[in-house]
């Protein structure tokens, strides 16, 4: 196996993806090896105030807290040596599916979501996404969230904004956050 080299971004260690001597992809998501559901927030606004079942699972966040998380995520992505953008569909049926765009800096996140989302030919994707996605995930998981931000309680934060049709991920490199996030988005829209 190739030696593991770690780098730091802010307070977070970034673990590279490596190829083992058998050819398998080996990935470390760092300290978070699973989802952090207690750190997930949904923006409480006119779109969601009467459509979300608020409580221990669906925790509200003020729009200003989301905007600060989004700014922090974009700042992280803007400093990355390389970014990956994956376009695909959440859901198979064209009548119900949503066009999802994933923006991330780790190749394994891009590969993971490329496998999770329904794909199409490049020309059809370009045509279908010419007006933009239905939902965008901004994954800057290598960069910690700021616990002083409104609605944030740790260095990990997943924030969903249904009005802006976006989700930001900070402070966790676990790829399943993107999948579960899109799954939750589909649950919101499908009923």
C-alpha positions in Angstrom: 0.0 0.0 0.0 1.2 3.5 -0.7 2.2 5.4 2.4 -0.4 7.6 3.9 0.4 11.3 3.9 -1.8 13.6 5.8 -2.2 17.3 5.3 -4.1 19.9 7.4 -6.8 22.3 6.4 -7.7 24.6 9.3 -8.1 22.3 12.3 -9.0 19.2 10.2 -6.6 16.5 8.9 -7.2 15.5 5.3 -6.6 11.8 4.6 -5.8 11.0 1.0 -7.3 8.3 -1.1 -4.8 5.6 -2.0 -4.6 2.5 -4.1 -3.6 -0.7 -2.3 -1.1 -3.2 -3.7 -4.1 -5.3 -4.8 -5.6 -2.4 -6.8 -8.4 -1.6 -4.4 -9.3 2.0 -3.5 -8.5 2.7 0.1 -10.2 5.7 1.7 -10.1 7.2 5.2 -12.8 9.7 6.2 -10.7 10.7 9.2 -12.3 11.1 12.7 -15.9 10.9 11.4 -16.4 7.3 10.2 -20.2 7.7 10.1 -22.9 10.4 9.8 -23.2 13.1 12.4 -27.1 13.5 12.6 -27.0 15.7 15.7 -25.1 18.3 13.7 -27.6 18.4 10.8 -29.7 21.6 10.5 -32.5 22.7 8.2 -32.9 26.4 7.5 -36.1 27.7 9.2 -37.8 30.2 6.9 -41.0 30.8 4.9 -40.4 27.7 2.8 -39.9 25.3 5.7 -41.6 26.7 8.8 -44.9 24.8 8.1 -43.6 22.0 6.0 -41.0 20.4 8.3 -41.7 18.4 11.5 -39.4 20.3 13.8 -37.8 18.5 16.8 -34.9 16.4 17.8 -34.3 15.1 14.3 -35.2 18.2 12.2 -33.3 21.0 14.0 -33.9 24.5 12.8 -31.1 26.9 11.8 -31.6 30.6 11.1 -30.8 31.7 7.5 -27.8 33.8 8.7 -26.2 30.7 10.2 -26.6 28.9 6.9 -25.1 31.8 5.0 -22.0 31.8 7.2 -21.6 28.0 6.7 -22.0 28.5 3.0 -19.4 31.3 2.9 -17.0 29.1 4.9 -17.6 26.1 2.5 -17.0 28.3 -0.6 -13.9 29.8 0.9 -12.5 26.3 1.5 -13.4 25.1 -2.0 -11.8 28.3 -3.5 -8.5 27.4 -1.9 -8.5 23.8 -3.1 -5.9 22.7 -5.7 -8.7 20.9 -7.6 -12.5 20.6 -7.4 -14.9 18.0 -8.7 -18.4 18.7 -10.0 -20.7 15.7 -10.5 -24.1 16.1 -12.1 -26.7 13.4 -11.9 -30.2 12.5 -11.0 -31.6 11.6 -7.6 -34.4 9.1 -8.5 -34.9 7.1 -11.6 -38.4 8.1 -12.7 -38.1 11.3 -14.9 -41.4 12.5 -13.5 -40.1 12.7 -10.0 -36.3 12.8 -10.1 -34.2 15.8 -9.1 -31.1 17.1 -10.9 -28.4 17.1 -8.2 -25.0 18.8 -8.5 -22.2 17.8 -6.1 -19.3 20.2 -5.6 -16.4 18.7 -3.7 -12.6 18.6 -3.3 -12.0 15.0 -2.6 -11.9 12.6 -5.5 -13.4 9.8 -3.5 -16.4 12.0 -2.7 -16.9 12.6 -6.5 -16.5 8.9 -7.3 -18.9 8.0 -4.5 -21.7 10.3 -5.7 -21.1 9.5 -9.3 -22.1 5.9 -8.3 -25.0 7.0 -6.1 -26.7 9.3 -8.6 -28.4 8.2 -11.8 -26.2 9.2 -14.8 -26.9 10.0 -18.4 -24.8 10.8 -21.5 -22.6 13.9 -21.1 -24.6 15.7 -23.8 -27.9 15.0 -22.1 -26.5 16.0 -18.8 -25.3 19.3 -20.3 -28.7 19.9 -21.8 -30.6 18.9 -18.7 -28.4 21.0 -16.4 -28.2 24.1 -18.7 -30.7 25.8 -16.4 -28.9 24.6 -13.3 -29.6 21.8 -10.8 -32.6 21.3 -8.7 -30.3 20.9 -5.7 -26.6 21.5 -5.0 -24.4 20.0 -2.4 -21.3 22.0 -1.4 -19.0 19.6 0.3 -16.1 21.3 2.1 -15.9 18.5 4.7 -12.1 19.0 5.2 -12.8 22.4 6.6 -14.3 22.7 10.1 -17.4 24.6 10.8 -17.3 27.5 13.3 -19.1 26.6 16.5 -19.7 30.3 17.1 -22.0 30.3 14.0 -25.7 30.5 14.7 -27.2 27.0 15.0 -23.7 25.3 14.9 -22.7 23.3 18.0 -19.4 21.7 16.9 -16.7 21.6 14.2 -19.0 19.5 12.1 -22.1 21.0 10.4 -24.5 19.8 7.7 -26.9 22.6 6.7 -29.8 22.2 4.3 -31.5 25.3 2.8 -34.7 24.3 0.8 -35.3 27.9 -0.3 -31.9 28.1 -2.0 -32.0 24.4 -2.8 -28.5 23.8 -1.3 -26.7 21.8 1.3 -23.3 22.6 2.9 -21.1 20.1 4.6 -18.3 21.2 6.9 -16.1 19.3 9.4 -16.8 15.7 8.2 -15.2 13.8 5.4 -17.7 10.9 5.6 -19.1 10.5 2.1 -22.4 9.1 3.4 -23.4 12.7 4.4 -23.9 13.6 0.8 -26.0 10.5 0.0 -28.1 10.8 3.1 -28.5 14.5 2.5 -29.9 13.9 -1.0 -32.0 11.1 0.3 -33.5 13.6 2.8 -34.1 16.2 0.1 -36.0 13.6 -1.9 -38.1 12.8 1.2 -39.0 16.4 1.4 -40.0 16.8 -2.2 -41.6 13.3 -2.8 -44.7 13.5 -0.5 
